Amino acid sequence: MFRKIHSKNPATGLGAAMMEAFGSRLSVLGCRFRCLCQRHPKKIYALMVFLMAGSMVLCFSIMRLEDPVYTKNVVSPVKVAGSSAGNIGSTIDKLQRIMALQTELQALSKKDSLTRADSIRFSMMLNEIRQLTSSKK
């Protein structure tokens, strides 16, 4: 399925090309870095410890993610089944009330001009709809 490509000279590659372009500079930089490390070993060690300590502080305090709050209420199935029958009736009542309010709102919104009393009634109906839809019970 795949065929190997054999180059004529295995030494020609990315590493060989990099050494050809930057070979003289890399050896000089390596020598300077080695001399710097030999002259200042305590400063380099202290810098390394300081950076590790700073990283640890960031990991465990500042950049720590908040733990998600898992709240799961365990309710017995008997209690849920018994209470759901009562909730159905109240839900139907709320739904009917919302539908009645929506028809009133549509009638008010079709008017050309609203009076102050109409505006107050409009906002009160919207608040009541919000309360009925936001309640969890």
C-alpha positions in Angstrom: 0.0 0.0 0.0 2.7 2.5 1.0 6.1 2.5 -0.7 9.2 3.6 1.1 11.1 6.4 -0.4 14.9 5.9 -0.3 16.9 9.0 -0.6 20.3 8.7 -2.2 22.2 10.1 0.7 20.8 9.3 4.2 22.8 12.1 5.8 20.8 14.8 4.0 17.9 15.6 6.1 16.6 18.3 8.4 19.3 17.9 11.0 22.0 18.0 8.3 20.5 21.1 6.7 20.3 22.9 10.1 23.9 22.0 10.9 24.9 23.3 7.5 23.1 26.6 8.0 23.7 27.2 11.7 26.6 24.8 12.5 29.2 27.4 13.4 26.8 29.5 15.5 25.4 26.5 17.4 28.8 25.4 18.6 29.6 28.9 19.8 26.3 29.2 21.6 26.7 25.8 23.2 30.2 26.8 24.4 28.9 30.1 25.8 26.0 28.4 27.6 28.2 25.8 29.1 30.6 28.5 30.4 27.7 30.5 31.8 26.4 27.4 33.7 29.9 26.7 35.1 30.4 30.3 36.3 27.0 30.8 38.0 25.7 27.4 39.2 24.0 28.7 42.4 22.1 31.5 40.6 20.9 29.0 38.0 19.8 26.5 40.7 18.0 29.3 42.6 16.3 30.5 39.5 15.2 26.9 38.7 13.8 26.5 42.3 12.1 29.9 42.2 10.4 29.1 38.8 9.2 25.7 40.1 7.8 27.2 43.3 6.0 29.9 41.3 4.6 27.2 39.0 3.4 25.3 42.0 1.7 28.4 43.5 0.0 29.0 40.2 -1.2 25.5 39.8 -2.6 25.0 43.2 -4.0 28.4 44.1 -4.4 31.1 41.5 -5.3 29.0 38.4 -7.3 26.4 40.2 -10.7 25.7 38.7 -13.7 25.9 40.9 -15.1 22.5 41.9 -18.5 21.9 40.3 -21.3 21.6 42.8 -23.2 18.4 42.4 -26.4 18.4 44.2 -28.6 15.5 43.5 -31.6 15.0 45.8 -32.5 11.4 46.3 -36.3 11.1 46.6 -38.1 7.9 47.1 -40.2 6.8 44.1 -43.4 6.5 46.3 -43.2 10.1 47.3 -42.6 11.3 43.7 -45.6 9.2 42.4 -47.9 10.5 45.1 -47.0 14.1 44.7 -47.1 14.1 40.9 -50.8 13.7 40.8 -51.4 16.9 42.7 -48.8 18.7 40.5 -50.7 17.8 37.3 -53.7 19.7 38.4 -51.8 22.8 39.4 -49.8 22.7 36.2 -53.0 22.6 34.1 -54.3 25.6 36.1 -51.1 27.5 35.5 -51.2 26.7 31.8 -54.8 27.9 31.5 -53.9 31.1 33.3 -50.9 31.7 31.0 -53.1 31.1 27.9 -55.7 33.6 29.2 -53.0 36.2 29.9 -51.5 35.7 26.4 -54.9 36.3 24.7 -55.3 39.5 26.8 -51.8 40.6 25.9 -52.5 40.0 22.2 -55.6 42.1 22.5 -53.7 44.9 24.2 -50.9 44.8 21.7 -53.3 45.2 18.8 -54.5 48.6 20.1 -53.1 51.6 18.3 -52.4 53.6 21.4 -52.0 52.4 25.0 -53.1 54.4 28.0 -51.2 54.5 31.2 -53.5 51.9 32.8 -53.0 49.6 29.8 -49.2 49.9 30.1 -49.4 49.0 33.8 -51.7 46.1 33.1 -49.4 44.9 30.3 -46.4 44.9 32.6 -48.3 43.2 35.4 -49.4 40.4 33.0 -45.9 39.9 31.8 -44.6 39.6 35.4 -47.3 37.1 36.2 -46.4 35.0 33.2 -42.8 35.1 34.2 -43.7 34.0 37.8 -45.9 31.2 36.5 -43.3 29.8 34.1 -40.3 30.2 36.4 -41.9 28.4 39.4 -40.6 24.9 39.7 -43.6 23.5 41.6 
